[in-house]
Amino acid sequence: MSAEPVAAMAAAPKPVPGAEEKKIEAAEAPMQTLTAPAPAPEVPVKEEKKSEASETQSKTEPAPGGDVQRPVSPPGTPLSKLFAQLPSVIADAQYTEMWGVELTNSFDVPTSIVLEKFLRANTQDVAKAKAQLSGALKWRKQTQPRKLLAETEFNEAKFGGLGFVTVYPKTESHEKEIVTWNIYGGVKNKQETFGDVQEFVKWRAALMELSLKELDLASATVPIPQNGVDPYRMVQVHDYLDVSFLRMDPAVKAASKETIQIFSMAYPELLKEKFFVNVPLVMGWVFAAMKLFLSAETVKKFHPLSYGSNLAGELPGWGQELPTAYGGKGKDIKEGLTVKYAAAEAPAKDETK
């Protein structure tokens, strides 16, 4: 995934040079009360000047208090170019919502955060970012992942106990941290859980939307710093304790491949770090599959750990808040958040697990 909190403040956008001076100059110019001389012949305005004025006007907008509001991104940057393409992207997708943010214009900080993430996922290539953003919007329109979280009751026998979200509030030693836990050792029957790939993807998307709900990008007021660290990212943990069913199982491989493909397209640059804990040696194929669909920068965020108890040491400043099973002194992950479940008859026990 390429499945967070504000860690640093970005500098406010610089005002357009000379704009304020021209305002003051115009305001202080004295009124002419004497008889004016005959008007000079009218000089045609050059088209370049008109275009320049039109462009300047499109890049400013009156704020509620009467002041001029500036775009989040300076002109000429990849972000400003992607903003220019946004109306056509929305028209093509016929959809405007991304991760709880209604995409609007270059004056909107949450929209700028979304667009910047798609740019970073494509090494600032505007054309590629535009194509991925369009695909992600179309997927969200079709799948409605926020409705999956709000309205769907998933089969508890298939997915119960497999996914949780923990929020670690901001303290003096760290910013707010959000962790999504995937407990694959809790799978009761691999065919029941992974056999219906689309059902598995919907459950996993609902869990991702739960994390995004806590990230709350729609309330962000500070843009991602240009060429700086993105503070709006989350941590993921995949726990494979007592798992043996992943040994080249076709159902598991199909579900994993589909999830990786969709999430790398629909949820770019939301991942700060991803830990695979209690990893058996046979898991090598999973990492090989990820490298096929994810960027090198994203793969660098992956950390396989042989023992879950080592996880706390990988998270300086807040590792001690993790559960004891992961080397900390905090609450169990089951005390955190999860998706909705409907009671269902338990599937037959999988003897091949």
Buried (B, 14 or more C-beta within 10 A) or exposed (E): BBBBBBBEEBEEBEEBEEEEEEEEEEEEEEEEEEEEEEEEEEEEEEEEEEEEEEEEEEBBEEEEEEEBBBBBBBEEBBBBBBBEBBEEBBEEBEBBBBBBBEBBEBBBBBBBBBBBBBBBBBEBBBEBBBBBBBBBBBBBEEBBBBEBBEEBEBBBBBBBBBBBBBBBEEEEEBBBBBBBBBBBBBBBBBBBBBBBBEBBBBBBBBBBBBBBBBBBBBEBEBBBBBEEEBBBBBBBBBBBBEBEBBEEBEBBBBBBBBBBBBBBBBBBBBBBBBBBBBBBEEBEEBEEBBEEBBBEEBBEBBBBBEEBBBBBEBBEEBBBBBBEBBBBEBEEBEEBBBBBBEEBEEBEEBEEB
